[in-house]
Amino acid sequence: MTATATTRSDARADDTAQVSSLPPRPERPRRLSVRPVGVGLVGLWLSVIVLLPLAALAVTSFGDGWAGFWAAVTAPAAVAALGVTVLMALVVAVVNAVMGTLVAWVLVRDEFRGKRVVNALIDLPFALPTIVASIVLLSLYGPDSPLHIQLNATRPGLVVALAFVTLPFVVRSVQPVLIEADREVEEAAASLGASSWTTFRRVVLPTLAPAVISGTGLAFARAIGEYGSVVLIGGDIPRRTQVASQYIQEQIEIDRPVNAAAVSVALLAIAFLTLFVLRVLAGRGQRREEESP
């Protein structure tokens, strides 16, 4: 009996020693639960900054009822301003899709002197007041242009101004994707005899496409609401270079706030639809990546 008890106690001691020798289990991090407070603060902030101003704008736009809203939005001058705005924004979006991708490619894949300076200049439109950009563009491409290029009061002038303020969107969307891209796949395609264009079209472009689409959509949404950069270089010529933001200011100056609010709601609807489509496309792309092996 004594020997058996001694054996059992020795076995228990060995088990205890083995357990004590095992590394301690890592403690699970405790999640800080601020859900009610966080949701409440976010809801309050969004209400004050976004929802209340938008609600006030919508109420003002329907000050004369649905008929007044529709008449304000479908007025010939309003339709012309909206048409010019959307057309110029589309042109600028396409230009940004091409040039922004090229700029991102050069910044990521090439080494050259002044690369850091160029990289810093990309974000300059975010920090520079857009009216300053309009003054600079007018001095370069205005009537007294030192380059002998006259773009004042022309649609190409609008494109240049809008391209300036929307340049960072595509570049900053594509750049991180290029940095994280697996270059071994490109090297494998090249080793199999694929040309540079084929490699880019079949390997690189499908990877960059979601980022390019996202940046292009953001550039389009930014361009349709732009005012400062086009206020001088555009010339504000009705039915030619007058964009919707200038038309809205004109309606306010002649004391037609309902018309100004109605056109503002139309611009808001276009921007919201653009962002909604981008969100849907991004969700589909994420689901495809999760489903792919």
Backbone as CSV, one residue per row, in Angstrom:
resi,resn,N_x,N_y,N_z,CA_x,CA_y,CA_z,C_x,C_y,C_z
1,MET,0.831,-1.202,0.000,0.000,0.000,0.000,0.863,1.250,0.000
2,THR,1.877,1.224,0.856,2.750,2.399,0.950,3.506,2.611,-0.347
3,ALA,3.991,1.510,-0.941,4.733,1.622,-2.216,3.845,2.127,-3.323
4,THR,2.597,1.634,-3.326,1.667,2.088,-4.381,1.357,3.565,-4.244
5,ALA,1.153,4.011,-3.002,0.860,5.432,-2.779,2.051,6.290,-3.158
6,THR,3.237,5.772,-2.853,4.444,6.530,-3.203,4.589,6.664,-4.716
7,THR,4.279,5.575,-5.440,4.365,5.606,-6.908,3.385,6.603,-7.495
8,ARG,2.165,6.578,-6.935,1.150,7.524,-7.451,1.544,8.971,-7.182
9,SER,2.074,9.211,-6.001,2.493,10.594,-5.688,3.649,11.029,-6.569
10,ASP,4.573,10.080,-6.886,5.673,10.425,-7.788,5.169,10.733,-9.188
11,ALA,4.161,9.962,-9.665,3.595,10.201,-10.998,2.918,11.557,-11.056
12,ARG,2.186,11.874,-9.971,1.532,13.190,-9.941,2.562,14.310,-9.925
13,ALA,3.647,14.082,-9.216,4.698,15.106,-9.172,5.325,15.302,-10.545
14,ASP,5.537,14.161,-11.263,6.094,14.265,-12.619,5.151,15.032,-13.536
15,ASP,3.832,14.719,-13.441,2.844,15.429,-14.276,2.830,16.910,-13.960
16,THR,2.932,17.207,-12.648,2.943,18.623,-12.258,4.176,19.324,-12.790
17,ALA,5.299,18.626,-12.773,6.542,19.219,-13.283,6.463,19.453,-14.778
18,GLN,5.857,18.478,-15.502,5.726,18.644,-16.952,4.814,19.817,-17.293
19,VAL,3.718,19.921,-16.540,2.795,21.026,-16.798,3.447,22.363,-16.504
20,SER,4.207,22.396,-15.389,4.862,23.655,-15.025,5.954,24.032,-16.000
21,SER,6.531,23.004,-16.687,7.601,23.305,-17.644,7.078,23.825,-18.971
22,LEU,5.785,23.632,-19.231,5.216,24.123,-20.474,5.187,25.643,-20.471
23,PRO,5.355,26.257,-21.642,5.303,27.727,-21.687,3.904,28.211,-21.334
24,PRO,3.814,29.301,-20.646,2.494,29.806,-20.253,1.674,30.207,-21.477
25,ARG,0.390,29.953,-21.396,-0.492,30.335,-22.491,-0.613,31.852,-22.570
26,PRO,-0.505,32.354,-23.783,-0.646,33.816,-23.896,-2.062,34.249,-23.534
27,GLU,-2.112,35.289,-22.745,-3.417,35.794,-22.351,-4.098,36.479,-23.529
28,ARG,-5.359,36.209,-23.675,-6.120,36.864,-24.735,-6.293,38.341,-24.418
29,PRO,-5.992,39.171,-25.392,-6.144,40.600,-25.104,-7.603,40.942,-24.844
30,ARG,-7.790,41.711,-23.831,-9.133,42.138,-23.495,-9.564,43.273,-24.424
31,ARG,-10.701,43.090,-25.025,-11.214,44.107,-25.938,-11.876,45.230,-25.149
32,LEU,-11.446,46.408,-25.466,-12.023,47.568,-24.817,-13.382,47.855,-25.439
33,SER,-14.409,47.699,-24.680,-15.764,47.861,-25.192,-16.225,49.297,-24.968
34,VAL,-16.256,50.059,-26.061,-16.780,51.422,-26.008,-17.902,51.557,-27.029
35,ARG,-18.563,50.446,-27.281,-19.526,50.426,-28.362,-20.638,51.466,-28.203
36,PRO,-21.345,51.495,-27.081,-22.422,52.483,-26.980,-21.923,53.916,-27.090
37,VAL,-20.824,54.207,-26.376,-20.292,55.566,-26.401,-19.766,55.915,-27.784
38,GLY,-19.029,54.959,-28.404,-18.459,55.229,-29.733,-19.518,55.452,-30.781
39,VAL,-20.525,54.583,-30.794,-21.600,54.737,-31.778,-22.327,56.049,-31.566
40,GLY,-22.558,56.406,-30.308,-23.252,57.661,-30.026,-22.468,58.880,-30.480
41,LEU,-21.150,58.882,-30.211,-20.320,60.011,-30.625,-20.242,60.125,-32.141
42,VAL,-20.068,58.959,-32.804,-19.997,58.976,-34.269,-21.309,59.469,-34.859
43,GLY,-22.428,58.978,-34.311,-23.723,59.429,-34.811,-23.938,60.906,-34.603
44,LEU,-23.541,61.416,-33.426,-23.690,62.845,-33.147,-22.825,63.684,-34.074
45,TRP,-21.580,63.234,-34.251,-20.656,63.994,-35.108,-21.137,64.025,-36.551
46,LEU,-21.540,62.876,-37.082,-22.034,62.832,-38.451,-23.310,63.647,-38.611
47,SER,-24.142,63.653,-37.588,-25.381,64.431,-37.669,-25.085,65.923,-37.749
48,VAL,-24.162,66.385,-36.910,-23.851,67.818,-36.876,-23.107,68.257,-38.130
49,ILE,-22.147,67.434,-38.582,-21.277,67.836,-39.688,-21.879,67.526,-41.050
50,VAL,-22.612,66.411,-41.170,-23.073,65.960,-42.484,-24.598,66.002,-42.619
51,LEU,-25.285,65.292,-41.740,-26.720,65.089,-41.942,-27.524,66.377,-41.816
52,LEU,-27.276,67.160,-40.798,-28.052,68.388,-40.610,-27.861,69.388,-41.758
53,PRO,-26.614,69.651,-42.193,-26.466,70.545,-43.354,-27.137,70.016,-44.609
54,LEU,-27.030,68.695,-44.842,-27.671,68.126,-46.028,-29.188,68.217,-45.929
55,ALA,-29.724,67.980,-44.729,-31.170,68.101,-44.539,-31.629,69.538,-44.769
56,ALA,-30.866,70.503,-44.263,-31.217,71.906,-44.476,-31.174,72.268,-45.957
57,LEU,-30.174,71.717,-46.666,-30.077,71.973,-48.105,-31.281,71.385,-48.844
58,ALA,-31.661,70.155,-48.479,-32.805,69.528,-49.140,-34.093,70.284,-48.873
59,VAL,-34.278,70.733,-47.635,-35.486,71.498,-47.306,-35.536,72.793,-48.098
60,THR,-34.404,73.476,-48.203,-34.363,74.733,-48.971,-34.646,74.491,-50.442
61,SER,-34.113,73.394,-50.999,-34.307,73.133,-52.428,-35.770,72.882,-52.772
62,PHE,-36.556,72.397,-51.807,-37.981,72.147,-52.042,-38.845,73.246,-51.433
63,GLY,-38.256,74.429,-51.296,-39.008,75.545,-50.736,-40.211,75.936,-51.570
64,ASP,-40.147,75.750,-52.862,-41.265,76.049,-53.763,-41.988,74.779,-54.202
65,GLY,-41.794,73.706,-53.464,-42.441,72.462,-53.810,-41.672,71.686,-54.869
66,TRP,-42.210,70.506,-55.212,-41.578,69.669,-56.211,-41.520,70.348,-57.571
67,ALA,-42.564,71.065,-57.902,-42.592,71.758,-59.201,-41.494,72.805,-59.276
68,GLY,-41.296,73.539,-58.180,-40.238,74.541,-58.172,-38.865,73.915,-58.250
69,PHE,-38.681,72.785,-57.557,-37.395,72.080,-57.615,-37.107,71.614,-59.036
70,TRP,-38.096,70.998,-59.663,-37.896,70.473,-61.011,-37.643,71.592,-62.012
71,ALA,-38.351,72.698,-61.845,-38.142,73.841,-62.745,-36.742,74.414,-62.584
72,ALA,-36.243,74.446,-61.349,-34.903,74.991,-61.112,-33.821,74.093,-61.691
73,VAL,-34.003,72.776,-61.562,-32.982,71.843,-62.041,-32.997,71.736,-63.556
74,THR,-34.178,71.855,-64.166,-34.298,71.678,-65.619,-34.248,72.988,-66.395
75,ALA,-33.960,74.088,-65.712,-33.803,75.356,-66.432,-32.655,75.231,-67.427
76,PRO,-32.773,75.826,-68.608,-31.717,75.666,-69.636,-30.320,76.010,-69.127
77,ALA,-30.206,77.104,-68.377,-28.881,77.482,-67.875,-28.353,76.459,-66.871
78,ALA,-29.247,75.913,-66.032,-28.830,74.909,-65.053,-28.406,73.618,-65.738
79,VAL,-29.200,73.191,-66.733,-28.850,71.973,-67.464,-27.516,72.134,-68.174
80,ALA,-27.285,73.315,-68.748,-26.019,73.567,-69.442,-24.849,73.526,-68.461
81,ALA,-25.020,74.152,-67.292,-23.942,74.156,-66.297,-23.655,72.746,-65.792
82,LEU,-24.716,71.973,-65.533,-24.521,70.595,-65.098,-23.862,69.756,-66.191
83,GLY,-24.261,69.992,-67.442,-23.659,69.252,-68.547,-22.178,69.534,-68.687
84,VAL,-21.802,70.828,-68.606,-20.384,71.188,-68.683,-19.618,70.569,-67.522
85,THR,-20.215,70.595,-66.340,-19.541,70.054,-65.154,-19.277,68.564,-65.295
86,VAL,-20.304,67.813,-65.663,-20.154,66.362,-65.780,-19.192,66.011,-66.910
87,LEU,-19.283,66.719,-68.034,-18.396,66.433,-69.160,-16.942,66.682,-68.788
88,MET,-16.651,67.830,-68.184,-15.273,68.134,-67.800,-14.769,67.168,-66.731
89,ALA,-15.655,66.781,-65.798,-15.248,65.830,-64.763,-14.917,64.469,-65.367
90,LEU,-15.704,64.039,-66.358,-15.415,62.768,-67.018,-14.081,62.812,-67.756
91,VAL,-13.832,63.905,-68.469,-12.564,64.040,-69.192,-11.395,64.002,-68.218
92,VAL,-11.522,64.747,-67.123,-10.445,64.796,-66.136,-10.257,63.436,-65.475
93,ALA,-11.352,62.715,-65.237,-11.241,61.385,-64.630,-10.463,60.437,-65.530
94,VAL,-10.730,60.481,-66.820,-10.004,59.618,-67.759,-8.523,60.005,-67.815
95,VAL,-8.251,61.311,-67.870,-6.861,61.774,-67.883,-6.139,61.333,-66.620
96,ASN,-6.818,61.459,-65.481,-6.196,61.044,-64.217,-5.974,59.543,-64.158
97,ALA,-6.896,58.771,-64.723,-6.740,57.325,-64.711,-5.454,56.913,-65.421
98,VAL,-5.143,57.589,-66.522,-3.941,57.248,-67.289,-2.692,57.854,-66.654
99,MET,-2.711,59.166,-66.483,-1.519,59.849,-65.987,-1.250,59.543,-64.524
100,GLY,-2.300,59.400,-63.717,-2.094,59.069,-62.316,-1.455,57.705,-62.144
101,THR,-1.898,56.736,-62.951,-1.289,55.408,-62.903,0.170,55.462,-63.345
102,LEU,0.439,56.240,-64.395,1.821,56.379,-64.869,2.709,57.019,-63.812
103,VAL,2.201,58.082,-63.169,2.989,58.750,-62.132,3.269,57.794,-60.968
104,ALA,2.251,57.045,-60.553,2.442,56.081,-59.462,3.465,55.022,-59.850
105,TRP,3.403,54.551,-61.091,4.353,53.539,-61.573,5.784,54.067,-61.509
106,VAL,5.995,55.286,-61.967,7.335,55.866,-61.972,7.841,56.055,-60.544
107,LEU,6.964,56.508,-59.643,7.393,56.740,-58.267,7.746,55.443,-57.550
108,VAL,7.098,54.352,-57.904,7.337,53.083,-57.217,8.451,52.282,-57.880
109,ARG,8.456,52.221,-59.196,9.353,51.304,-59.892,10.658,51.945,-60.361
110,ASP,10.754,53.255,-60.432,11.956,53.902,-60.954,12.659,54.677,-59.846
111,GLU,13.949,54.801,-59.993,14.764,55.600,-59.084,15.380,56.756,-59.866
112,PHE,15.257,57.959,-59.338,15.803,59.132,-60.009,16.009,60.237,-58.971
113,ARG,16.810,61.198,-59.344,17.069,62.316,-58.448,15.802,63.171,-58.303
114,GLY,15.576,63.612,-57.082,14.405,64.432,-56.826,13.125,63.650,-56.651
115,LYS,13.246,62.333,-56.439,12.049,61.501,-56.308,11.235,61.901,-55.083
116,ARG,11.900,62.204,-53.991,11.177,62.606,-52.792,10.455,63.933,-52.996
117,VAL,11.066,64.817,-53.734,10.420,66.105,-54.007,9.162,65.904,-54.836
118,VAL,9.267,65.070,-55.876,8.109,64.779,-56.715,7.013,64.105,-55.898
119,ASN,7.410,63.185,-55.024,6.439,62.488,-54.191,5.713,63.458,-53.268
120,ALA,6.437,64.463,-52.772,5.813,65.464,-51.906,4.903,66.405,-52.699
121,LEU,5.275,66.700,-53.941,4.469,67.613,-54.758,3.109,67.014,-55.104
122,ILE,3.016,65.676,-55.097,1.743,65.041,-55.432,0.646,65.478,-54.471
123,ASP,0.997,65.658,-53.204,0.001,66.022,-52.186,-0.213,67.521,-52.085
124,LEU,0.511,68.311,-52.875,0.378,69.767,-52.793,-1.042,70.254,-53.047
125,PRO,-1.780,69.706,-54.023,-3.160,70.186,-54.218,-4.061,70.005,-53.001
126,PHE,-3.737,69.055,-52.119,-4.529,68.891,-50.903,-4.323,70.052,-49.936
127,ALA,-3.114,70.609,-49.924,-2.771,71.655,-48.964,-2.927,73.064,-49.543
128,LEU,-2.776,73.189,-50.847,-2.805,74.513,-51.473,-4.242,74.982,-51.673
129,PRO,-4.592,76.202,-51.254,-5.929,76.720,-51.552,-6.181,76.732,-53.058
130,THR,-7.335,76.247,-53.461,-7.576,76.082,-54.897,-7.633,77.405,-55.635
131,ILE,-7.986,78.484,-54.943,-7.998,79.790,-55.600,-6.585,80.212,-55.991
132,VAL,-5.599,79.776,-55.204,-4.200,80.045,-55.551,-3.840,79.320,-56.845
133,ALA,-4.316,78.091,-56.976,-4.072,77.354,-58.211,-4.686,78.079,-59.402
134,SER,-5.870,78.649,-59.230,-6.504,79.378,-60.324,-5.700,80.604,-60.717
135,ILE,-5.153,81.306,-59.723,-4.323,82.479,-60.016,-3.060,82.077,-60.772
136,VAL,-2.430,80.989,-60.325,-1.212,80.521,-60.990,-1.513,80.099,-62.425
137,LEU,-2.597,79.359,-62.619,-2.952,78.912,-63.965,-3.296,80.091,-64.865
138,LEU,-3.953,81.099,-64.307,-4.280,82.279,-65.111,-3.025,83.032,-65.521
139,SER,-2.040,83.102,-64.622,-0.797,83.784,-64.967,0.002,83.008,-66.011
140,LEU,-0.147,81.669,-66.016,0.590,80.857,-66.988,-0.122,80.752,-68.322
141,TYR,-1.441,80.631,-68.292,-2.200,80.364,-69.510,-3.231,81.446,-69.817
142,GLY,-3.079,82.609,-69.196,-4.010,83.701,-69.428,-3.617,84.559,-70.625
143,PRO,-4.211,85.741,-70.731,-3.921,86.629,-71.876,-2.453,87.019,-71.984
144,ASP,-1.762,87.152,-70.851,-0.334,87.532,-70.860,0.554,86.332,-70.558
145,SER,0.211,85.196,-71.118,0.921,83.965,-70.824,2.384,84.038,-71.254
146,PRO,3.328,83.766,-70.350,4.736,83.721,-70.749,5.043,82.530,-71.654
147,LEU,4.155,81.539,-71.658,4.337,80.368,-72.510,3.639,80.523,-73.854
148,HIS,2.943,81.653,-74.027,2.198,81.924,-75.265,1.148,80.832,-75.527
149,ILE,0.541,80.366,-74.441,-0.546,79.394,-74.533,-1.775,80.008,-73.884
150,GLN,-2.806,80.237,-74.666,-4.008,80.901,-74.168,-5.094,79.861,-73.886
151,LEU,-5.345,79.638,-72.596,-6.388,78.706,-72.181,-7.465,79.378,-71.355
152,ASN,-7.358,80.676,-71.168,-8.340,81.378,-70.362,-9.710,81.337,-71.037
153,ALA,-10.754,81.056,-70.227,-12.137,81.009,-70.701,-12.330,79.948,-71.781
154,THR,-11.630,78.838,-71.642,-11.781,77.720,-72.571,-11.989,76.429,-71.770
155,ARG,-12.553,75.428,-72.402,-12.737,74.151,-71.725,-11.419,73.431,-71.450
156,PRO,-10.414,73.509,-72.352,-9.114,72.945,-71.970,-8.547,73.571,-70.702
157,GLY,-8.822,74.862,-70.486,-8.396,75.496,-69.245,-9.069,74.871,-68.037
158,LEU,-10.359,74.542,-68.179,-11.069,73.858,-67.104,-10.448,72.486,-66.824
159,VAL,-10.101,71.770,-67.874,-9.508,70.441,-67.716,-8.185,70.540,-66.963
160,VAL,-7.352,71.519,-67.322,-6.065,71.681,-66.644,-6.272,72.001,-65.172
161,ALA,-7.211,72.905,-64.887,-7.454,73.288,-63.495,-7.976,72.106,-62.675
162,LEU,-8.924,71.370,-63.231,-9.486,70.229,-62.509,-8.481,69.093,-62.380
163,ALA,-7.642,68.904,-63.395,-6.607,67.870,-63.312,-5.619,68.179,-62.197
164,PHE,-5.360,69.463,-61.981,-4.428,69.855,-60.925,-4.953,69.463,-59.549
165,VAL,-6.229,69.749,-59.275,-6.762,69.505,-57.934,-7.118,68.042,-57.693
166,THR,-7.241,67.242,-58.750,-7.637,65.838,-58.584,-6.504,64.853,-58.823
167,LEU,-5.319,65.342,-59.124,-4.186,64.461,-59.408,-3.888,63.461,-58.287
168,PRO,-3.895,63.870,-57.007,-3.459,62.923,-55.969,-4.336,61.693,-55.805
169,PHE,-5.600,61.743,-56.216,-6.511,60.659,-55.900,-6.081,59.343,-56.540
170,VAL,-5.804,59.348,-57.834,-5.409,58.118,-58.507,-4.007,57.697,-58.077
171,VAL,-3.109,58.662,-57.961,-1.724,58.330,-57.596,-1.682,57.652,-56.238
172,ARG,-2.356,58.231,-55.259,-2.311,57.684,-53.902,-3.145,56.415,-53.766
173,SER,-4.051,56.162,-54.682,-4.792,54.898,-54.650,-3.984,53.762,-55.259
174,VAL,-3.227,54.051,-56.320,-2.486,53.014,-57.034,-1.139,52.726,-56.380
175,GLN,-0.534,53.722,-55.795,0.827,53.587,-55.266,0.973,52.456,-54.249
176,PRO,0.120,52.353,-53.219,0.295,51.250,-52.275,0.107,49.874,-52.896
177,VAL,-0.774,49.768,-53.887,-0.992,48.482,-54.549,0.260,48.070,-55.312
178,LEU,0.891,49.026,-55.974,2.130,48.723,-56.692,3.242,48.312,-55.733
179,ILE,3.291,48.943,-54.576,4.329,48.611,-53.605,4.167,47.171,-53.116
180,GLU,2.908,46.751,-52.899,2.644,45.416,-52.376,2.566,44.344,-53.468
181,ALA,2.600,44.737,-54.728,2.448,43.765,-55.816,3.620,42.788,-55.841
182,ASP,3.307,41.546,-56.184,4.320,40.493,-56.267,5.014,40.583,-57.623
183,ARG,6.261,41.012,-57.617,6.992,41.195,-58.863,7.490,39.872,-59.436
184,GLU,7.451,38.809,-58.639,7.887,37.511,-59.158,6.957,37.020,-60.269
185,VAL,5.674,37.372,-60.178,4.737,36.984,-61.231,5.091,37.686,-62.537
186,GLU,5.458,38.949,-62.448,5.866,39.674,-63.652,7.142,39.082,-64.236
187,GLU,8.078,38.747,-63.372,9.327,38.154,-63.857,9.075,36.793,-64.499
188,ALA,8.131,36.037,-63.937,7.807,34.740,-64.525,7.175,34.910,-65.902
189,ALA,6.300,35.896,-66.035,5.682,36.148,-67.339,6.728,36.577,-68.361
190,ALA,7.671,37.414,-67.925,8.727,37.844,-68.842,9.628,36.669,-69.239
191,SER,9.896,35.760,-68.292,10.748,34.605,-68.604,10.083,33.646,-69.580
192,LEU,8.738,33.683,-69.617,8.005,32.834,-70.553,7.858,33.470,-71.936
193,GLY,8.458,34.640,-72.093,8.455,35.279,-73.403,7.412,36.351,-73.598
194,ALA,6.686,36.724,-72.555,5.663,37.763,-72.685,6.329,39.126,-72.831
195,SER,5.785,39.948,-73.701,6.313,41.291,-73.881,5.937,42.169,-72.696
196,SER,6.540,43.343,-72.629,6.248,44.256,-71.520,4.780,44.662,-71.518
197,TRP,4.233,44.945,-72.709,2.830,45.340,-72.785,1.906,44.189,-72.386
198,THR,2.228,42.984,-72.831,1.410,41.822,-72.460,1.467,41.572,-70.964
199,THR,2.648,41.697,-70.387,2.780,41.511,-68.941,1.970,42.539,-68.187
200,PHE,2.035,43.780,-68.640,1.269,44.824,-67.964,-0.227,44.586,-68.114
201,ARG,-0.661,44.216,-69.320,-2.097,44.059,-69.580,-2.674,42.826,-68.903
202,ARG,-1.911,41.729,-68.871,-2.444,40.474,-68.348,-2.141,40.261,-66.863
203,VAL,-1.056,40.843,-66.369,-0.633,40.567,-64.995,-0.818,41.778,-64.079
204,VAL,-0.276,42.920,-64.506,-0.259,44.086,-63.628,-1.614,44.792,-63.586
205,LEU,-2.197,45.016,-64.766,-3.433,45.801,-64.825,-4.584,45.184,-64.033
206,PRO,-4.815,43.858,-64.092,-5.890,43.303,-63.260,-5.693,43.557,-61.769
207,THR,-4.436,43.607,-61.333,-4.168,43.891,-59.927,-4.437,45.350,-59.591
208,LEU,-4.105,46.234,-60.536,-4.270,47.666,-60.291,-5.677,48.165,-60.556
209,ALA,-6.468,47.398,-61.291,-7.777,47.886,-61.744,-8.662,48.397,-60.608
210,PRO,-8.827,47.660,-59.490,-9.684,48.195,-58.417,-9.201,49.535,-57.877
211,ALA,-7.888,49.681,-57.707,-7.349,50.939,-57.193,-7.511,52.064,-58.209
212,VAL,-7.302,51.758,-59.478,-7.475,52.778,-60.522,-8.928,53.239,-60.587
213,ILE,-9.854,52.290,-60.537,-11.276,52.642,-60.580,-11.664,53.479,-59.367
214,SER,-11.181,53.098,-58.199,-11.496,53.840,-56.983,-10.949,55.264,-57.053
215,GLY,-9.681,55.405,-57.420,-9.095,56.740,-57.519,-9.752,57.586,-58.580
216,THR,-10.112,56.972,-59.716,-10.776,57.706,-60.791,-12.150,58.183,-60.354
217,GLY,-12.889,57.335,-59.654,-14.201,57.741,-59.166,-14.120,58.872,-58.165
218,LEU,-13.139,58.814,-57.270,-12.962,59.898,-56.307,-12.566,61.193,-57.002
219,ALA,-11.743,61.089,-58.030,-11.365,62.282,-58.791,-12.576,62.889,-59.493
220,PHE,-13.438,62.038,-60.042,-14.655,62.524,-60.692,-15.564,63.220,-59.685
221,ALA,-15.775,62.589,-58.525,-16.638,63.183,-57.506,-16.069,64.509,-57.009
222,ARG,-14.753,64.607,-56.913,-14.125,65.867,-56.496,-14.266,66.931,-57.565
223,ALA,-14.169,66.552,-58.816,-14.188,67.535,-59.904,-15.559,68.177,-60.094
224,ILE,-16.635,67.417,-59.873,-17.952,67.987,-60.131,-18.319,69.077,-59.128
225,GLY,-17.655,69.114,-57.990,-17.959,70.142,-57.011,-16.902,71.224,-56.898
226,GLU,-15.937,71.225,-57.787,-14.826,72.174,-57.698,-15.269,73.593,-58.062
227,TYR,-14.702,74.553,-57.348,-15.009,75.962,-57.620,-13.751,76.823,-57.700
228,GLY,-12.909,76.751,-56.663,-11.795,77.684,-56.554,-10.830,77.654,-57.722
229,SER,-10.460,76.469,-58.189,-9.442,76.379,-59.229,-9.946,76.816,-60.603
230,VAL,-11.268,76.852,-60.803,-11.816,77.199,-62.120,-12.426,78.593,-62.142
231,VAL,-12.480,79.259,-60.994,-13.208,80.523,-60.929,-12.580,81.610,-61.801
232,LEU,-11.263,81.581,-61.982,-10.589,82.594,-62.791,-10.250,82.076,-64.183
233,ILE,-9.661,80.903,-64.265,-9.229,80.369,-65.548,-10.407,79.978,-66.427
234,GLY,-11.557,79.643,-65.807,-12.706,79.193,-66.589,-13.428,80.304,-67.325
235,GLY,-13.451,81.486,-66.759,-14.115,82.598,-67.414,-15.595,82.726,-67.104
236,ASP,-16.229,81.683,-66.580,-17.643,81.725,-66.189,-18.542,82.159,-67.343
237,ILE,-18.350,81.557,-68.503,-19.179,81.874,-69.661,-20.353,80.895,-69.701
238,PRO,-21.597,81.395,-69.582,-22.750,80.479,-69.582,-22.789,79.615,-70.840
239,ARG,-23.128,78.345,-70.623,-23.281,77.332,-71.665,-21.969,76.965,-72.359
240,ARG,-20.857,77.517,-71.892,-19.561,77.166,-72.474,-18.573,76.719,-71.401
241,THR,-18.261,77.593,-70.457,-17.283,77.255,-69.421,-17.835,77.447,-68.014
242,GLN,-19.106,77.753,-67.895,-19.690,77.923,-66.558,-20.026,76.558,-65.966
243,VAL,-19.377,76.231,-64.845,-19.639,74.963,-64.180,-20.745,75.161,-63.158
244,ALA,-21.217,74.059,-62.592,-22.380,74.114,-61.709,-22.104,74.950,-60.463
245,SER,-20.908,74.855,-59.911,-20.607,75.636,-58.707,-20.673,77.137,-58.987
246,GLN,-20.239,77.574,-60.165,-20.342,78.982,-60.518,-21.795,79.384,-60.762
247,TYR,-22.572,78.490,-61.344,-23.989,78.763,-61.541,-24.703,78.908,-60.199
248,ILE,-24.329,78.073,-59.233,-24.923,78.167,-57.902,-24.603,79.509,-57.260
249,GLN,-23.357,79.949,-57.365,-22.997,81.251,-56.814,-23.775,82.366,-57.507
250,GLU,-23.955,82.253,-58.809,-24.704,83.258,-59.559,-26.147,83.344,-59.065
251,GLN,-26.761,82.193,-58.817,-28.141,82.189,-58.319,-28.244,82.807,-56.930
252,ILE,-27.243,82.606,-56.098,-27.243,83.221,-54.769,-27.102,84.731,-54.881
253,GLU,-26.256,85.186,-55.802,-26.028,86.620,-55.958,-27.264,87.352,-56.460
254,ILE,-28.103,86.695,-57.236,-29.322,87.332,-57.736,-30.526,86.971,-56.861
255,ASP,-30.238,86.460,-55.646,-31.270,86.182,-54.642,-32.260,85.117,-55.103
256,ARG,-31.737,84.000,-55.543,-32.548,82.826,-55.869,-31.991,81.611,-55.124
257,PRO,-32.139,81.611,-53.801,-31.543,80.524,-53.015,-32.159,79.166,-53.299
258,VAL,-33.449,79.138,-53.683,-34.089,77.856,-53.974,-33.455,77.213,-55.205
259,ASN,-33.212,78.016,-56.234,-32.566,77.485,-57.438,-31.146,76.998,-57.129
260,ALA,-30.424,77.774,-56.324,-29.062,77.378,-55.962,-29.074,76.068,-55.173
261,ALA,-30.017,75.949,-54.238,-30.097,74.725,-53.447,-30.500,73.528,-54.306
262,ALA,-31.397,73.742,-55.264,-31.841,72.635,-56.121,-30.688,72.083,-56.960
263,VAL,-29.903,72.959,-57.546,-28.758,72.511,-58.341,-27.711,71.868,-57.433
264,SER,-27.576,72.372,-56.218,-26.650,71.757,-55.263,-27.079,70.333,-54.932
265,VAL,-28.380,70.111,-54.766,-28.876,68.764,-54.498,-28.604,67.853,-55.689
266,ALA,-28.742,68.388,-56.904,-28.439,67.584,-58.093,-26.973,67.168,-58.113
267,LEU,-26.074,68.096,-57.782,-24.656,67.752,-57.695,-24.405,66.725,-56.598
268,LEU,-25.081,66.913,-55.483,-24.935,65.968,-54.378,-25.385,64.567,-54.789
269,ALA,-26.487,64.495,-55.537,-26.983,63.191,-55.989,-25.991,62.512,-56.923
270,ILE,-25.375,63.290,-57.807,-24.380,62.721,-58.727,-23.180,62.201,-57.943
271,ALA,-22.690,62.983,-56.984,-21.540,62.559,-56.189,-21.874,61.324,-55.357
272,PHE,-23.059,61.311,-54.753,-23.451,60.160,-53.924,-23.573,58.902,-54.774
273,LEU,-24.156,59.029,-55.961,-24.282,57.875,-56.843,-22.909,57.345,-57.240
274,THR,-21.988,58.252,-57.517,-20.626,57.838,-57.871,-19.971,57.068,-56.734
275,LEU,-20.048,57.611,-55.525,-19.439,56.948,-54.376,-20.126,55.617,-54.060
276,PHE,-21.445,55.551,-54.263,-22.167,54.306,-54.021,-21.718,53.219,-54.998
277,VAL,-21.563,53.577,-56.265,-21.094,52.607,-57.259,-19.686,52.139,-56.914
278,LEU,-18.832,53.060,-56.473,-17.475,52.668,-56.072,-17.511,51.695,-54.903
279,ARG,-18.411,51.941,-53.949,-18.517,51.046,-52.804,-18.978,49.654,-53.235
280,VAL,-19.927,49.594,-54.156,-20.413,48.303,-54.640,-19.303,47.551,-55.368
281,LEU,-18.572,48.248,-56.234,-17.483,47.606,-56.966,-16.384,47.115,-56.018
282,ALA,-16.089,47.928,-55.003,-15.067,47.519,-54.039,-15.511,46.279,-53.264
283,GLY,-16.795,46.224,-52.904,-17.294,45.049,-52.204,-17.234,43.799,-53.051
284,ARG,-17.573,43.923,-54.331,-17.493,42.758,-55.223,-16.055,42.294,-55.391
285,GLY,-15.143,43.254,-55.552,-13.745,42.876,-55.689,-13.208,42.172,-54.453
286,GLN,-13.619,42.632,-53.271,-13.171,41.984,-52.042,-13.727,40.573,-51.917
287,ARG,-14.996,40.375,-52.309,-15.580,39.041,-52.258,-14.887,38.089,-53.224
288,ARG,-14.509,38.581,-54.398,-13.806,37.738,-55.359,-12.454,37.306,-54.805
289,GLU,-11.760,38.245,-54.142,-10.468,37.882,-53.576,-10.619,36.845,-52.469
290,GLU,-11.684,36.951,-51.674,-11.897,35.990,-50.601,-12.287,34.616,-51.154
291,GLU,-13.009,34.581,-52.277,-13.439,33.317,-52.839,-12.350,32.633,-53.663
292,SER,-11.399,33.421,-54.174,-10.342,32.844,-54.988,-9.426,31.995,-54.118
293,PRO,-8.914,30.865,-54.640,-8.056,29.980,-53.824,-6.720,30.644,-53.531
